[in-house]
Amino acid sequence: LARRGAALLHAHVYRRMPPRLTRRHAEALAAARGPLYVLLSSAEALARLRAALPAPAWSRLAGGVAVVSSARLAAAARRAGFADVACARSALAADLLAAATAAHAR
């Protein structure tokens, strides 16, 4: 396009960042009443969340339900320690929430 004379504008509208979790987050997770749900749309998000949480907090979270956006991510969640995994139709928020609602109803 630029060679044809078009003016190009780069807009960075999305950037993956690791979560900024503190001790306060881990304490809240430890004190949370079940059931626990985590909605995941990427293996990268799963890996970053696992790396950011202390082992006891991760164990607590992995004792809950991982609501994932694909079969591939379901396998990754199981490898990461989740025994209960619900697969959504897509990574759209509405689909993830619908899968969480269905998982809660069972």
Long-range contacts (C-beta under 8 A, 24 or more apart in sequence): 16-42, 16-44, 16-45, 18-48, 18-51, 18-52, 19-48, 19-49, 19-52, 21-52, 21-53, 25-53, 25-57, 26-53, 26-54, 26-56, 26-57, 29-53, 29-57, 29-60, 29-61, 30-56, 30-57, 30-60, 32-60, 34-63, 34-64, 35-64, 35-65, 35-104, 36-60, 36-61, 36-63, 36-64, 36-65, 37-64, 37-65, 37-66, 37-67, 37-100, 37-103, 37-104, 38-64, 38-65, 38-66, 38-67, 39-67, 39-96, 39-97, 39-100, 40-66, 40-67, 40-68, 40-69, 40-73, 40-77, 41-68, 41-69, 41-73, 41-91, 41-96, 42-69, 42-73, 42-91, 43-72, 43-73, 43-76, 46-73, 46-76, 46-77, 46-80, 47-80, 50-80, 65-100, 65-103, 65-104, 67-96, 67-99, 67-100, 67-103, 69-95, 69-96
